[in-house]
Amino acid sequence: MSTISVPLKKDQEETLDTLVRNGVGENRAAVMRKGLEQLAQTEAVEAVLLAQREPTLKGDLRSLMKKL
């Protein structure tokens, strides 16, 4: 596992600490990892939805997702 340093604005740091206090993750790193995973999932869903609207792409959504 690698470690990266990311500058945060004060309000972002406060939000991060609030999420830890609310049990979203056991510490700041866990909350950040969870946020990154959720962002990746959101991006994948958006790509599939975009593909559904694309008139030139036809077929099974599962096979389309594999192509993306």
CHARMM internal coordinates of N, CA and C (Angstrom, degrees):
IC EDIT
DIST 1 N 1 CA 1.4492
DIST 1 CA 1 C 1.5232
ANGL 1 N 1 CA 1 C 107.07
DIST 1 C 2 N 1.3175
ANGL 1 CA 1 C 2 N 115.71
DIHE 1 N 1 CA 1 C 2 N 136.11
DIST 2 N 2 CA 1.4567
ANGL 1 C 2 N 2 CA 119.65
DIHE 1 CA 1 C 2 N 2 CA 178.53
DIST 2 CA 2 C 1.5255
ANGL 2 N 2 CA 2 C 110.32
DIHE 1 C 2 N 2 CA 2 C -102.67
DIST 2 C 3 N 1.3118
ANGL 2 CA 2 C 3 N 114.67
DIHE 2 N 2 CA 2 C 3 N 163.62
DIST 3 N 3 CA 1.4630
ANGL 2 C 3 N 3 CA 121.57
DIHE 2 CA 2 C 3 N 3 CA 178.75
DIST 3 CA 3 C 1.5156
ANGL 3 N 3 CA 3 C 108.43
DIHE 2 C 3 N 3 CA 3 C -119.13
DIST 3 C 4 N 1.3325
ANGL 3 CA 3 C 4 N 115.81
DIHE 3 N 3 CA 3 C 4 N 135.17
DIST 4 N 4 CA 1.4575
ANGL 3 C 4 N 4 CA 119.90
DIHE 3 CA 3 C 4 N 4 CA 176.40
DIST 4 CA 4 C 1.5239
ANGL 4 N 4 CA 4 C 108.62
DIHE 3 C 4 N 4 CA 4 C -125.10
DIST 4 C 5 N 1.3083
ANGL 4 CA 4 C 5 N 114.85
DIHE 4 N 4 CA 4 C 5 N 156.69
DIST 5 N 5 CA 1.4569
ANGL 4 C 5 N 5 CA 120.93
DIHE 4 CA 4 C 5 N 5 CA 178.35
DIST 5 CA 5 C 1.5297
ANGL 5 N 5 CA 5 C 107.84
DIHE 4 C 5 N 5 CA 5 C -110.90
DIST 5 C 6 N 1.3240
ANGL 5 CA 5 C 6 N 115.69
DIHE 5 N 5 CA 5 C 6 N 126.45
DIST 6 N 6 CA 1.4595
ANGL 5 C 6 N 6 CA 120.55
DIHE 5 CA 5 C 6 N 6 CA -178.43
DIST 6 CA 6 C 1.5211
ANGL 6 N 6 CA 6 C 108.72
DIHE 5 C 6 N 6 CA 6 C -127.12
DIST 6 C 7 N 1.3322
ANGL 6 CA 6 C 7 N 117.61
DIHE 6 N 6 CA 6 C 7 N 119.14
DIST 7 N 7 CA 1.4619
ANGL 6 C 7 N 7 CA 119.27
DIHE 6 CA 6 C 7 N 7 CA 177.46
DIST 7 CA 7 C 1.5289
ANGL 7 N 7 CA 7 C 110.31
DIHE 6 C 7 N 7 CA 7 C -67.49
DIST 7 C 8 N 1.3347
ANGL 7 CA 7 C 8 N 116.79
DIHE 7 N 7 CA 7 C 8 N 134.55
DIST 8 N 8 CA 1.4519
ANGL 7 C 8 N 8 CA 122.17
DIHE 7 CA 7 C 8 N 8 CA 178.34
DIST 8 CA 8 C 1.5195
ANGL 8 N 8 CA 8 C 109.82
DIHE 7 C 8 N 8 CA 8 C -120.86
DIST 8 C 9 N 1.3264
ANGL 8 CA 8 C 9 N 115.02
DIHE 8 N 8 CA 8 C 9 N 144.03
DIST 9 N 9 CA 1.4602
ANGL 8 C 9 N 9 CA 119.87
DIHE 8 CA 8 C 9 N 9 CA 171.48
DIST 9 CA 9 C 1.5233
ANGL 9 N 9 CA 9 C 107.74
DIHE 8 C 9 N 9 CA 9 C -70.82
DIST 9 C 10 N 1.3109
ANGL 9 CA 9 C 10 N 116.53
DIHE 9 N 9 CA 9 C 10 N 160.04
DIST 10 N 10 CA 1.4653
ANGL 9 C 10 N 10 CA 121.24
DIHE 9 CA 9 C 10 N 10 CA -177.70
DIST 10 CA 10 C 1.5260
ANGL 10 N 10 CA 10 C 111.22
DIHE 9 C 10 N 10 CA 10 C -56.28
DIST 10 C 11 N 1.3410
ANGL 10 CA 10 C 11 N 117.80
DIHE 10 N 10 CA 10 C 11 N -44.02
DIST 11 N 11 CA 1.4590
ANGL 10 C 11 N 11 CA 119.84
DIHE 10 CA 10 C 11 N 11 CA -178.74
DIST 11 CA 11 C 1.5272
ANGL 11 N 11 CA 11 C 111.72
DIHE 10 C 11 N 11 CA 11 C -67.15
DIST 11 C 12 N 1.3263
ANGL 11 CA 11 C 12 N 117.87
DIHE 11 N 11 CA 11 C 12 N -32.18
DIST 12 N 12 CA 1.4567
ANGL 11 C 12 N 12 CA 120.64
DIHE 11 CA 11 C 12 N 12 CA 176.78
DIST 12 CA 12 C 1.5304
ANGL 12 N 12 CA 12 C 110.90
DIHE 11 C 12 N 12 CA 12 C -68.53
DIST 12 C 13 N 1.3268
ANGL 12 CA 12 C 13 N 115.82
DIHE 12 N 12 CA 12 C 13 N -39.51
DIST 13 N 13 CA 1.4595
ANGL 12 C 13 N 13 CA 120.40
DIHE 12 CA 12 C 13 N 13 CA 177.44
DIST 13 CA 13 C 1.5277
ANGL 13 N 13 CA 13 C 110.69
DIHE 12 C 13 N 13 CA 13 C -64.53
DIST 13 C 14 N 1.3267
ANGL 13 CA 13 C 14 N 116.45
DIHE 13 N 13 CA 13 C 14 N -40.18
DIST 14 N 14 CA 1.4670
ANGL 13 C 14 N 14 CA 120.48
DIHE 13 CA 13 C 14 N 14 CA 177.64
DIST 14 CA 14 C 1.5259
ANGL 14 N 14 CA 14 C 110.99
DIHE 13 C 14 N 14 CA 14 C -65.09
DIST 14 C 15 N 1.3208
ANGL 14 CA 14 C 15 N 116.78
DIHE 14 N 14 CA 14 C 15 N -40.94
DIST 15 N 15 CA 1.4619
ANGL 14 C 15 N 15 CA 121.06
DIHE 14 CA 14 C 15 N 15 CA 177.08
DIST 15 CA 15 C 1.5218
ANGL 15 N 15 CA 15 C 110.34
DIHE 14 C 15 N 15 CA 15 C -62.28
DIST 15 C 16 N 1.3194
ANGL 15 CA 15 C 16 N 116.92
DIHE 15 N 15 CA 15 C 16 N -43.87
DIST 16 N 16 CA 1.4583
ANGL 15 C 16 N 16 CA 121.96
DIHE 15 CA 15 C 16 N 16 CA 178.46
DIST 16 CA 16 C 1.5283
ANGL 16 N 16 CA 16 C 110.92
DIHE 15 C 16 N 16 CA 16 C -58.73
DIST 16 C 17 N 1.3311
ANGL 16 CA 16 C 17 N 116.23
DIHE 16 N 16 CA 16 C 17 N -46.61
DIST 17 N 17 CA 1.4626
ANGL 16 C 17 N 17 CA 120.29
DIHE 16 CA 16 C 17 N 17 CA 179.57
DIST 17 CA 17 C 1.5274
ANGL 17 N 17 CA 17 C 111.71
DIHE 16 C 17 N 17 CA 17 C -65.56
DIST 17 C 18 N 1.3150
ANGL 17 CA 17 C 18 N 117.07
DIHE 17 N 17 CA 17 C 18 N -36.35
DIST 18 N 18 CA 1.4646
ANGL 17 C 18 N 18 CA 120.79
DIHE 17 CA 17 C 18 N 18 CA 177.12
DIST 18 CA 18 C 1.5214
ANGL 18 N 18 CA 18 C 110.50
DIHE 17 C 18 N 18 CA 18 C -64.21
DIST 18 C 19 N 1.3191
ANGL 18 CA 18 C 19 N 116.71
DIHE 18 N 18 CA 18 C 19 N -42.04
DIST 19 N 19 CA 1.4661
ANGL 18 C 19 N 19 CA 120.64
DIHE 18 CA 18 C 19 N 19 CA 178.51
DIST 19 CA 19 C 1.5279
ANGL 19 N 19 CA 19 C 111.24
DIHE 18 C 19 N 19 CA 19 C -62.65
DIST 19 C 20 N 1.3244
ANGL 19 CA 19 C 20 N 116.50
DIHE 19 N 19 CA 19 C 20 N -38.55
DIST 20 N 20 CA 1.4705
ANGL 19 C 20 N 20 CA 119.88
DIHE 19 CA 19 C 20 N 20 CA 176.79
DIST 20 CA 20 C 1.5258
ANGL 20 N 20 CA 20 C 109.60
DIHE 19 C 20 N 20 CA 20 C -64.97
DIST 20 C 21 N 1.3270
ANGL 20 CA 20 C 21 N 117.13
DIHE 20 N 20 CA 20 C 21 N -46.48
DIST 21 N 21 CA 1.4654
ANGL 20 C 21 N 21 CA 120.67
DIHE 20 CA 20 C 21 N 21 CA 179.02
DIST 21 CA 21 C 1.5262
ANGL 21 N 21 CA 21 C 112.09
DIHE 20 C 21 N 21 CA 21 C -60.63
DIST 21 C 22 N 1.3336
ANGL 21 CA 21 C 22 N 116.59
DIHE 21 N 21 CA 21 C 22 N -34.22
DIST 22 N 22 CA 1.4620
ANGL 21 C 22 N 22 CA 121.26
DIHE 21 CA 21 C 22 N 22 CA -179.26
DIST 22 CA 22 C 1.5250
ANGL 22 N 22 CA 22 C 113.10
DIHE 21 C 22 N 22 CA 22 C -82.38
DIST 22 C 23 N 1.3210
ANGL 22 CA 22 C 23 N 116.94
DIHE 22 N 22 CA 22 C 23 N 1.35
DIST 23 N 23 CA 1.4550
ANGL 22 C 23 N 23 CA 120.59
DIHE 22 CA 22 C 23 N 23 CA 174.65
DIST 23 CA 23 C 1.5165
ANGL 23 N 23 CA 23 C 116.25
DIHE 22 C 23 N 23 CA 23 C 85.10
DIST 23 C 24 N 1.3132
ANGL 23 CA 23 C 24 N 117.17
DIHE 23 N 23 CA 23 C 24 N 14.05
DIST 24 N 24 CA 1.4670
ANGL 23 C 24 N 24 CA 119.29
DIHE 23 CA 23 C 24 N 24 CA 178.47
DIST 24 CA 24 C 1.5283
ANGL 24 N 24 CA 24 C 109.77
DIHE 23 C 24 N 24 CA 24 C -64.35
DIST 24 C 25 N 1.3136
ANGL 24 CA 24 C 25 N 116.16
DIHE 24 N 24 CA 24 C 25 N -35.21
DIST 25 N 25 CA 1.4589
ANGL 24 C 25 N 25 CA 122.44
DIHE 24 CA 24 C 25 N 25 CA 176.22
DIST 25 CA 25 C 1.5141
ANGL 25 N 25 CA 25 C 108.18
DIHE 24 C 25 N 25 CA 25 C -150.36
DIST 25 C 26 N 1.3101
ANGL 25 CA 25 C 26 N 116.08
DIHE 25 N 25 CA 25 C 26 N 160.95
DIST 26 N 26 CA 1.4665
ANGL 25 C 26 N 26 CA 118.35
DIHE 25 CA 25 C 26 N 26 CA -176.33
DIST 26 CA 26 C 1.5233
ANGL 26 N 26 CA 26 C 112.85
DIHE 25 C 26 N 26 CA 26 C -76.28
DIST 26 C 27 N 1.3415
ANGL 26 CA 26 C 27 N 116.69
DIHE 26 N 26 CA 26 C 27 N -18.14
DIST 27 N 27 CA 1.4605
ANGL 26 C 27 N 27 CA 121.20
DIHE 26 CA 26 C 27 N 27 CA 177.26
DIST 27 CA 27 C 1.5285
ANGL 27 N 27 CA 27 C 109.12
DIHE 26 C 27 N 27 CA 27 C -156.45
DIST 27 C 28 N 1.3145
ANGL 27 CA 27 C 28 N 115.96
DIHE 27 N 27 CA 27 C 28 N 178.12
DIST 28 N 28 CA 1.4703
ANGL 27 C 28 N 28 CA 120.30
DIHE 27 CA 27 C 28 N 28 CA -177.89
DIST 28 CA 28 C 1.5290
ANGL 28 N 28 CA 28 C 111.81
DIHE 27 C 28 N 28 CA 28 C -58.63
DIST 28 C 29 N 1.3123
ANGL 28 CA 28 C 29 N 116.46
DIHE 28 N 28 CA 28 C 29 N -44.15
DIST 29 N 29 CA 1.4664
ANGL 28 C 29 N 29 CA 120.24
DIHE 28 CA 28 C 29 N 29 CA -178.12
DIST 29 CA 29 C 1.5290
ANGL 29 N 29 CA 29 C 111.03
DIHE 28 C 29 N 29 CA 29 C -61.52
DIST 29 C 30 N 1.3303
ANGL 29 CA 29 C 30 N 116.46
DIHE 29 N 29 CA 29 C 30 N -41.95
DIST 30 N 30 CA 1.4688
ANGL 29 C 30 N 30 CA 119.82
DIHE 29 CA 29 C 30 N 30 CA -179.97
DIST 30 CA 30 C 1.5261
ANGL 30 N 30 CA 30 C 111.05
DIHE 29 C 30 N 30 CA 30 C -64.18
DIST 30 C 31 N 1.3254
ANGL 30 CA 30 C 31 N 116.74
DIHE 30 N 30 CA 30 C 31 N -39.53
DIST 31 N 31 CA 1.4660
ANGL 30 C 31 N 31 CA 120.21
DIHE 30 CA 30 C 31 N 31 CA 178.29
DIST 31 CA 31 C 1.5312
ANGL 31 N 31 CA 31 C 110.15
DIHE 30 C 31 N 31 CA 31 C -65.74
DIST 31 C 32 N 1.3186
ANGL 31 CA 31 C 32 N 117.42
DIHE 31 N 31 CA 31 C 32 N -41.96
DIST 32 N 32 CA 1.4589
ANGL 31 C 32 N 32 CA 120.55
DIHE 31 CA 31 C 32 N 32 CA 179.49
DIST 32 CA 32 C 1.5319
ANGL 32 N 32 CA 32 C 110.98
DIHE 31 C 32 N 32 CA 32 C -64.88
DIST 32 C 33 N 1.3420
ANGL 32 CA 32 C 33 N 117.26
DIHE 32 N 32 CA 32 C 33 N -41.66
DIST 33 N 33 CA 1.4749
ANGL 32 C 33 N 33 CA 119.69
DIHE 32 CA 32 C 33 N 33 CA 177.84
DIST 33 CA 33 C 1.5226
ANGL 33 N 33 CA 33 C 110.54
DIHE 32 C 33 N 33 CA 33 C -62.57
DIST 33 C 34 N 1.3309
ANGL 33 CA 33 C 34 N 116.16
DIHE 33 N 33 CA 33 C 34 N -42.57
DIST 34 N 34 CA 1.4630
ANGL 33 C 34 N 34 CA 119.86
DIHE 33 CA 33 C 34 N 34 CA 179.65
DIST 34 CA 34 C 1.5256
ANGL 34 N 34 CA 34 C 110.48
DIHE 33 C 34 N 34 CA 34 C -63.26
DIST 34 C 35 N 1.3163
ANGL 34 CA 34 C 35 N 116.67
DIHE 34 N 34 CA 34 C 35 N -41.94
DIST 35 N 35 CA 1.4626
ANGL 34 C 35 N 35 CA 120.37
DIHE 34 CA 34 C 35 N 35 CA 178.05
DIST 35 CA 35 C 1.5176
ANGL 35 N 35 CA 35 C 112.29
DIHE 34 C 35 N 35 CA 35 C -61.85
DIST 35 C 36 N 1.3232
ANGL 35 CA 35 C 36 N 116.57
DIHE 35 N 35 CA 35 C 36 N -40.85
DIST 36 N 36 CA 1.4611
ANGL 35 C 36 N 36 CA 120.79
DIHE 35 CA 35 C 36 N 36 CA 178.44
DIST 36 CA 36 C 1.5224
ANGL 36 N 36 CA 36 C 111.28
DIHE 35 C 36 N 36 CA 36 C -65.21
DIST 36 C 37 N 1.3284
ANGL 36 CA 36 C 37 N 116.68
DIHE 36 N 36 CA 36 C 37 N -41.59
DIST 37 N 37 CA 1.4670
ANGL 36 C 37 N 37 CA 120.69
DIHE 36 CA 36 C 37 N 37 CA 177.39
DIST 37 CA 37 C 1.5251
ANGL 37 N 37 CA 37 C 110.87
DIHE 36 C 37 N 37 CA 37 C -62.23
DIST 37 C 38 N 1.3228
ANGL 37 CA 37 C 38 N 116.86
DIHE 37 N 37 CA 37 C 38 N -42.92
DIST 38 N 38 CA 1.4609
ANGL 37 C 38 N 38 CA 120.11
DIHE 37 CA 37 C 38 N 38 CA -179.65
DIST 38 CA 38 C 1.5181
ANGL 38 N 38 CA 38 C 111.14
DIHE 37 C 38 N 38 CA 38 C -66.93
DIST 38 C 39 N 1.3273
ANGL 38 CA 38 C 39 N 117.51
DIHE 38 N 38 CA 38 C 39 N -37.62
DIST 39 N 39 CA 1.4612
ANGL 38 C 39 N 39 CA 120.61
DIHE 38 CA 38 C 39 N 39 CA 176.96
DIST 39 CA 39 C 1.5275
ANGL 39 N 39 CA 39 C 110.37
DIHE 38 C 39 N 39 CA 39 C -63.43
DIST 39 C 40 N 1.3256
ANGL 39 CA 39 C 40 N 116.88
DIHE 39 N 39 CA 39 C 40 N -43.07
DIST 40 N 40 CA 1.4715
ANGL 39 C 40 N 40 CA 120.53
DIHE 39 CA 39 C 40 N 40 CA 178.81
DIST 40 CA 40 C 1.5262
ANGL 40 N 40 CA 40 C 110.85
DIHE 39 C 40 N 40 CA 40 C -62.07
DIST 40 C 41 N 1.3356
ANGL 40 CA 40 C 41 N 117.27
DIHE 40 N 40 CA 40 C 41 N -40.83
DIST 41 N 41 CA 1.4635
ANGL 40 C 41 N 41 CA 120.96
DIHE 40 CA 40 C 41 N 41 CA 177.98
DIST 41 CA 41 C 1.5248
ANGL 41 N 41 CA 41 C 111.04
DIHE 40 C 41 N 41 CA 41 C -64.41
DIST 41 C 42 N 1.3169
ANGL 41 CA 41 C 42 N 116.68
DIHE 41 N 41 CA 41 C 42 N -43.23
DIST 42 N 42 CA 1.4634
ANGL 41 C 42 N 42 CA 121.50
DIHE 41 CA 41 C 42 N 42 CA 178.96
DIST 42 CA 42 C 1.5279
ANGL 42 N 42 CA 42 C 110.75
DIHE 41 C 42 N 42 CA 42 C -61.05
DIST 42 C 43 N 1.3231
ANGL 42 CA 42 C 43 N 116.10
DIHE 42 N 42 CA 42 C 43 N -43.88
DIST 43 N 43 CA 1.4647
ANGL 42 C 43 N 43 CA 120.27
DIHE 42 CA 42 C 43 N 43 CA 179.40
DIST 43 CA 43 C 1.5262
ANGL 43 N 43 CA 43 C 110.78
DIHE 42 C 43 N 43 CA 43 C -63.19
DIST 43 C 44 N 1.3223
ANGL 43 CA 43 C 44 N 117.49
DIHE 43 N 43 CA 43 C 44 N -39.06
DIST 44 N 44 CA 1.4660
ANGL 43 C 44 N 44 CA 120.94
DIHE 43 CA 43 C 44 N 44 CA 179.16
DIST 44 CA 44 C 1.5246
ANGL 44 N 44 CA 44 C 110.84
DIHE 43 C 44 N 44 CA 44 C -65.24
DIST 44 C 45 N 1.3255
ANGL 44 CA 44 C 45 N 116.88
DIHE 44 N 44 CA 44 C 45 N -43.24
DIST 45 N 45 CA 1.4660
ANGL 44 C 45 N 45 CA 121.02
DIHE 44 CA 44 C 45 N 45 CA 178.65
DIST 45 CA 45 C 1.5281
ANGL 45 N 45 CA 45 C 109.85
DIHE 44 C 45 N 45 CA 45 C -62.92
DIST 45 C 46 N 1.3186
ANGL 45 CA 45 C 46 N 117.09
DIHE 45 N 45 CA 45 C 46 N -43.93
DIST 46 N 46 CA 1.4646
ANGL 45 C 46 N 46 CA 120.17
DIHE 45 CA 45 C 46 N 46 CA 179.50
DIST 46 CA 46 C 1.5292
ANGL 46 N 46 CA 46 C 111.30
DIHE 45 C 46 N 46 CA 46 C -62.12
DIST 46 C 47 N 1.3261
ANGL 46 CA 46 C 47 N 117.08
DIHE 46 N 46 CA 46 C 47 N -36.93
DIST 47 N 47 CA 1.4649
ANGL 46 C 47 N 47 CA 120.24
DIHE 46 CA 46 C 47 N 47 CA 178.08
DIST 47 CA 47 C 1.5255
ANGL 47 N 47 CA 47 C 110.84
DIHE 46 C 47 N 47 CA 47 C -64.80
DIST 47 C 48 N 1.3152
ANGL 47 CA 47 C 48 N 116.78
DIHE 47 N 47 CA 47 C 48 N -40.56
DIST 48 N 48 CA 1.4678
ANGL 47 C 48 N 48 CA 120.39
DIHE 47 CA 47 C 48 N 48 CA 178.86
DIST 48 CA 48 C 1.5260
ANGL 48 N 48 CA 48 C 110.10
DIHE 47 C 48 N 48 CA 48 C -66.65
DIST 48 C 49 N 1.3301
ANGL 48 CA 48 C 49 N 116.74
DIHE 48 N 48 CA 48 C 49 N -43.45
DIST 49 N 49 CA 1.4653
ANGL 48 C 49 N 49 CA 119.91
DIHE 48 CA 48 C 49 N 49 CA 179.10
DIST 49 CA 49 C 1.5185
ANGL 49 N 49 CA 49 C 111.35
DIHE 48 C 49 N 49 CA 49 C -62.91
DIST 49 C 50 N 1.3128
ANGL 49 CA 49 C 50 N 116.81
DIHE 49 N 49 CA 49 C 50 N -38.18
DIST 50 N 50 CA 1.4623
ANGL 49 C 50 N 50 CA 120.81
DIHE 49 CA 49 C 50 N 50 CA 176.72
DIST 50 CA 50 C 1.5253
ANGL 50 N 50 CA 50 C 110.29
DIHE 49 C 50 N 50 CA 50 C -64.41
DIST 50 C 51 N 1.3185
ANGL 50 CA 50 C 51 N 116.66
DIHE 50 N 50 CA 50 C 51 N -41.18
DIST 51 N 51 CA 1.4631
ANGL 50 C 51 N 51 CA 120.89
DIHE 50 CA 50 C 51 N 51 CA 179.05
DIST 51 CA 51 C 1.5186
ANGL 51 N 51 CA 51 C 111.33
DIHE 50 C 51 N 51 CA 51 C -64.05
DIST 51 C 52 N 1.3278
ANGL 51 CA 51 C 52 N 116.69
DIHE 51 N 51 CA 51 C 52 N -35.35
DIST 52 N 52 CA 1.4727
ANGL 51 C 52 N 52 CA 120.00
DIHE 51 CA 51 C 52 N 52 CA 178.86
DIST 52 CA 52 C 1.5263
ANGL 52 N 52 CA 52 C 110.52
DIHE 51 C 52 N 52 CA 52 C -63.21
DIST 52 C 53 N 1.3299
ANGL 52 CA 52 C 53 N 116.70
DIHE 52 N 52 CA 52 C 53 N -35.07
DIST 53 N 53 CA 1.4676
ANGL 52 C 53 N 53 CA 120.30
DIHE 52 CA 52 C 53 N 53 CA -178.43
DIST 53 CA 53 C 1.5257
ANGL 53 N 53 CA 53 C 112.41
DIHE 52 C 53 N 53 CA 53 C -81.84
DIST 53 C 54 N 1.3207
ANGL 53 CA 53 C 54 N 117.20
DIHE 53 N 53 CA 53 C 54 N -13.02
DIST 54 N 54 CA 1.4560
ANGL 53 C 54 N 54 CA 121.49
DIHE 53 CA 53 C 54 N 54 CA -178.44
DIST 54 CA 54 C 1.5284
ANGL 54 N 54 CA 54 C 109.09
DIHE 53 C 54 N 54 CA 54 C -75.31
DIST 54 C 55 N 1.3242
ANGL 54 CA 54 C 55 N 117.90
DIHE 54 N 54 CA 54 C 55 N 117.83
DIST 55 N 55 CA 1.4737
ANGL 54 C 55 N 55 CA 119.86
DIHE 54 CA 54 C 55 N 55 CA -175.36
DIST 55 CA 55 C 1.5316
ANGL 55 N 55 CA 55 C 113.90
DIHE 54 C 55 N 55 CA 55 C -68.13
DIST 55 C 56 N 1.3228
ANGL 55 CA 55 C 56 N 118.22
DIHE 55 N 55 CA 55 C 56 N -20.29
DIST 56 N 56 CA 1.4628
ANGL 55 C 56 N 56 CA 119.17
DIHE 55 CA 55 C 56 N 56 CA -177.74
DIST 56 CA 56 C 1.5240
ANGL 56 N 56 CA 56 C 112.46
DIHE 55 C 56 N 56 CA 56 C -87.40
DIST 56 C 57 N 1.3149
ANGL 56 CA 56 C 57 N 117.61
DIHE 56 N 56 CA 56 C 57 N -11.86
DIST 57 N 57 CA 1.4600
ANGL 56 C 57 N 57 CA 120.13
DIHE 56 CA 56 C 57 N 57 CA 178.80
DIST 57 CA 57 C 1.5181
ANGL 57 N 57 CA 57 C 109.06
DIHE 56 C 57 N 57 CA 57 C -97.67
DIST 57 C 58 N 1.3095
ANGL 57 CA 57 C 58 N 115.80
DIHE 57 N 57 CA 57 C 58 N 125.12
DIST 58 N 58 CA 1.4518
ANGL 57 C 58 N 58 CA 120.70
DIHE 57 CA 57 C 58 N 58 CA 179.29
DIST 58 CA 58 C 1.5111
ANGL 58 N 58 CA 58 C 108.47
DIHE 57 C 58 N 58 CA 58 C -134.54
DIST 58 C 59 N 1.3042
ANGL 58 CA 58 C 59 N 116.47
DIHE 58 N 58 CA 58 C 59 N 152.05
DIST 59 N 59 CA 1.4509
ANGL 58 C 59 N 59 CA 119.81
DIHE 58 CA 58 C 59 N 59 CA 175.69
DIST 59 CA 59 C 1.5117
ANGL 59 N 59 CA 59 C 112.69
DIHE 58 C 59 N 59 CA 59 C 128.51
DIST 59 C 60 N 1.2999
ANGL 59 CA 59 C 60 N 115.00
DIHE 59 N 59 CA 59 C 60 N -168.62
DIST 60 N 60 CA 1.4473
ANGL 59 C 60 N 60 CA 123.70
DIHE 59 CA 59 C 60 N 60 CA -177.94
DIST 60 CA 60 C 1.5247
ANGL 60 N 60 CA 60 C 110.54
DIHE 59 C 60 N 60 CA 60 C -71.45
DIST 60 C 61 N 1.3316
ANGL 60 CA 60 C 61 N 116.77
DIHE 60 N 60 CA 60 C 61 N 133.73
DIST 61 N 61 CA 1.4576
ANGL 60 C 61 N 61 CA 120.97
DIHE 60 CA 60 C 61 N 61 CA -178.61
DIST 61 CA 61 C 1.5193
ANGL 61 N 61 CA 61 C 111.75
DIHE 60 C 61 N 61 CA 61 C -60.35
DIST 61 C 62 N 1.3203
ANGL 61 CA 61 C 62 N 118.38
DIHE 61 N 61 CA 61 C 62 N -36.09
DIST 62 N 62 CA 1.4635
ANGL 61 C 62 N 62 CA 120.34
DIHE 61 CA 61 C 62 N 62 CA -179.19
DIST 62 CA 62 C 1.5276
ANGL 62 N 62 CA 62 C 111.23
DIHE 61 C 62 N 62 CA 62 C -63.38
DIST 62 C 63 N 1.2985
ANGL 62 CA 62 C 63 N 116.51
DIHE 62 N 62 CA 62 C 63 N -41.60
DIST 63 N 63 CA 1.4684
ANGL 62 C 63 N 63 CA 118.41
DIHE 62 CA 62 C 63 N 63 CA 178.96
DIST 63 CA 63 C 1.5262
ANGL 63 N 63 CA 63 C 111.07
DIHE 62 C 63 N 63 CA 63 C -71.94
DIST 63 C 64 N 1.3341
ANGL 63 CA 63 C 64 N 117.05
DIHE 63 N 63 CA 63 C 64 N -33.50
DIST 64 N 64 CA 1.4595
ANGL 63 C 64 N 64 CA 120.21
DIHE 63 CA 63 C 64 N 64 CA 175.67
DIST 64 CA 64 C 1.5353
ANGL 64 N 64 CA 64 C 110.78
DIHE 63 C 64 N 64 CA 64 C -64.06
DIST 64 C 65 N 1.3313
ANGL 64 CA 64 C 65 N 116.66
DIHE 64 N 64 CA 64 C 65 N -41.41
DIST 65 N 65 CA 1.4625
ANGL 64 C 65 N 65 CA 120.82
DIHE 64 CA 64 C 65 N 65 CA 179.97
DIST 65 CA 65 C 1.5294
ANGL 65 N 65 CA 65 C 110.19
DIHE 64 C 65 N 65 CA 65 C -61.48
DIST 65 C 66 N 1.3218
ANGL 65 CA 65 C 66 N 117.17
DIHE 65 N 65 CA 65 C 66 N -38.71
DIST 66 N 66 CA 1.4557
ANGL 65 C 66 N 66 CA 120.34
DIHE 65 CA 65 C 66 N 66 CA 179.67
DIST 66 CA 66 C 1.5323
ANGL 66 N 66 CA 66 C 110.97
DIHE 65 C 66 N 66 CA 66 C -64.64
DIST 66 C 67 N 1.3151
ANGL 66 CA 66 C 67 N 116.87
DIHE 66 N 66 CA 66 C 67 N -33.87
DIST 67 N 67 CA 1.4535
ANGL 66 C 67 N 67 CA 120.74
DIHE 66 CA 66 C 67 N 67 CA 178.78
DIST 67 CA 67 C 1.5232
ANGL 67 N 67 CA 67 C 111.38
DIHE 66 C 67 N 67 CA 67 C -69.35
DIST 67 C 68 N 1.3413
ANGL 67 CA 67 C 68 N 116.43
DIHE 67 N 67 CA 67 C 68 N -31.73
DIST 68 N 68 CA 1.4570
ANGL 67 C 68 N 68 CA 119.86
DIHE 67 CA 67 C 68 N 68 CA 179.65
DIST 68 CA 68 C 1.4978
ANGL 68 N 68 CA 68 C 108.55
DIHE 67 C 68 N 68 CA 68 C -77.97
END
COOR INIT
IC SEED 1 N 1 CA 1 C
IC BUILD
